[in-house]
Amino acid sequence: MKPIPYGKQEIIDEDIKAVVDVLKSDFLTQGPKVEEFEKKFAAYIGSKYAVTVSNGTAALHLAALSLGVKKGTKVITSPISFVATANCIEYCGGEVDFCDINPDTLCLDINLVREKLENSPKGTYSGIIPVDFAGYPVQMDEIRSLANEYDLWILEDSCHAPGGCFVDNKGVNQNCGNGSYANAAIFSFHPVKHIACGEGGMVTTNDEKVYEKLKLLRSHGITKDSNKLFSNHGGWYYEMQNLGYNYRLPDIQCALGISQLKRATFNIEKRREIAKNYINNLNGLPISIPKSNYFDGHAFHLFVILTDKRFELYNYLRENKTYTQIHYIPIHTMPFYKEKYGKQTFKSAEKYYENCISLPIYPSLENHEQDYIIDSIKSFYEQI
């Protein structure tokens, strides 16, 4: 049995051809594939606008800047995510205020968010960053209602959930990150994500002002648009109008993303099939399968189980060539955040971390590999 990673990209001949075609073309970067990828991804998600960037962290950073995060801005987010979710606020000089998770969804507990807002002076907070954790779609209509009540913007971290969807209070299916509820949403194209570009990210929005700001900040804050210039010296002229960054995504990677996007719907169904296989075959063992795993709209970037034998199971599977992962170490326990904000306690997040383990899940995970993982877990519990 070959080693089984927790996540893995799938590159087929069509993907390779798409990249080679760009390599043979006139544009390796800042060419037509960028806009093509943006338009096709926006259509897939259901948003008006999409802006490619160099990675998911860059997407978070530019989205935060575009939403006005600056020194003194306070933003609520989850401690259970990759550190980039919180770091984007720090990059802009803002302050992060964590709120505990709901142990059923593993996402921000909206009741605790409401409690935090109710117990704080009006205007304390500027925004919320909910995370579609593991691919479970946040109930964004509820978050939007709360945000409207307190005049907050929403930045949805959908890195785990392209293709995920929830049913809103009107009974309508809503795609994660489609712009109907969040002011902006972000996605990642890291190799273990649903769409693999090597690296890469995307910001989606329905707000034209946010869209224009994102495009400007992505490329050094520079524009050549004659309608937006303060002066014009000729066809060569450009202006740096903001302090921006080089967060562009090359045509090479956009071409790979376009090709991968063609299989996105099929691949998410494969992920859901694998999740159902785990659920059907692991029930009855002394483990807990979070309730969020039973949700039909789940995008299943991760399949998480909970066990009080996490350390032992992790090592046992590793010895048997199954490389699971732990998602995530709570952000508030990181030395940087402890030093800045002091020791904080979030009981549900910490309890989750003590017991969580992410099993391998990706579209090319074969049936015999799934059986091997399941049998290995059963064997572990038979021995203890």
Secondary structure, 3 states (H helix, E strand, C coil): CCCECCCCCCCCHHHHHHHHHHHCCCCCCCCHHHHHHHHHHHHHHCCCEEEEECCHHHHHHHHHHHCCCCCCCEEEECCCCCCHHHHHHHHCCCEEEECCECCCCCCECHHHHHHHHHCCCCCCCCEEECECHHHCCCCHHHHHHHHHHCCCEEEEECCCCCCCEEECCCCCEEECCCCCCCCEEEEECCCCCCCCCCCCEEEEECCHHHHHHHHHHHECCEECCCCCCCCCCCCCCCEECCCCCECCCCHHHHHHHHHHHCCHHHHHHHHHHHHHHHHHHHCCCCCECCHHHHCCCCCCCCEEEECCCHHHHHHHHHHCCECCECCCCCHHHCHHHHHHHCCCCCHHHHHHHHHEEEECCCCCCCHHHHHHHHHHHHHHHHHC
